[in-house]
Amino acid sequence: SAEAVPQAPEDPLFGLMAAYRADTFDKKVDLGIGAYRDNNAKPWVLPVVKKADAILRDDPTLNHEYLPITGLQPFTSAAAKLILGASSPALSEKRTCSIQTISGTGAVHLGALFIKKFYPGSPTVYFSNPTWANHNQIFSNVQIPISTYPYFSKETKGLDFAGMKKAIAEAPNHSVILLHACAHNPTGVDPTQAQWKQLAVLMKQKSHFPFFDCAYQGFASGDLAKDAWAVHYFVEQGFELCIAQSFAKNFGLYGERAGCFHFVTGPGSDSQETIRRIASQLAVLQRSEISNPPAYGARIASTVLNDESLFKEWEANLRTMSGRIIDMRKALRSKLEEMGTPGTWNHITDQIGMFSFTGLSEKQVLELREVAHVYMTKNGRISMAGLNTGNVDYFAKAVDKVVRE
Ligand code: PMP
């Protein structure tokens, strides 16, 4: 009966946000939220998104009808081109299918459902340790066995590549390996291109299935192709793989839930036939989950992705966001080094994307909250977007203080 339902724990990140909002201290700093903030700590509507919005508002043919089950076609095909690269062999050989989802979360979920339904005995899904907390929940909810591979080295605050390779080599053949395409959340640590190549060799030997989660293309380095390099490489190597693609961060369309799930079959004479069957099954799953995806965010992204000059403007907007974050990394590192804060701080600028894994302990994190009104997750992750020219010195001084205690 309903009385037997236990209380669920609060989502830690959303609890942190509530605590921040309730804090009345004027210099409080929010480094929890995984959303871009401008230099005034305010959400930023991309200028190109404002333009696309104006174009849509002026379009008398638009209405509020349902999108097709698989979503807005000009959006999904542009999304595929974006992540795979326009000259991808997978696209020219027509062995991809793309289905619009409820942002990246919905794409991961659709992929999880698909694996559960069509891979008998369900392979284990391996995540990096640590990973985006929702990976665990999404795959657990569809009752797929989960495991982890080492990823972050506490000593170097970089990649534990040996540990990662060992776990991937020891996983049963045909396992699903979840990989962050770029700007790993929460660590900000990515494999180098040489390391990606080694991972591809290893995963080929093991017949593993790469499941790419791509939530930060263009947001990480400011260069769309560079941030998709690993995906391009794995596709070139002939892998059968899938990709969960989010447009939340790179378009600032968080609440509009624009995303896409792509499946790519390997090269071969029956690959087109296989992909047609996969597409048909994804549509069936989508129908029972959400019927059809939301229109507005997809229309905005589609307007930009399919127009050459708006696309260029979007790239400039991406460079504004990634550039500001890179500047904040530099400012934080140099301030800490200038003060002689104990420890090494090169990882702050070595890591990339929205987040940095500072290496601060849970005790230090809690003290920063109590004493300095700085809000960050207990694992020591900070959202670089929460820093700006007005608070980076304040934050660095607060870190210096807790590290010395
Ligand atoms: N994967 C990763 C690694 C992420 O960091 C995020 C965003 N926090 C997502 C997926 C999906 O986010 P959304 O559903 O908002 O697109």
Boltz pocket constraint, residues with backbone or C-beta under 6 A from the ligand:
constraints:
  - pocket:
      binder: B
      contacts: [[A, 34], [A, 102], [A, 103], [A, 104], [A, 105], [A, 106], [A, 132], [A, 180], [A, 185], [A, 213], [A, 214], [A, 215], [A, 245], [A, 246], [A, 247], [A, 248], [A, 254], [A, 258], [A, 259]]
      max_distance: 6.0
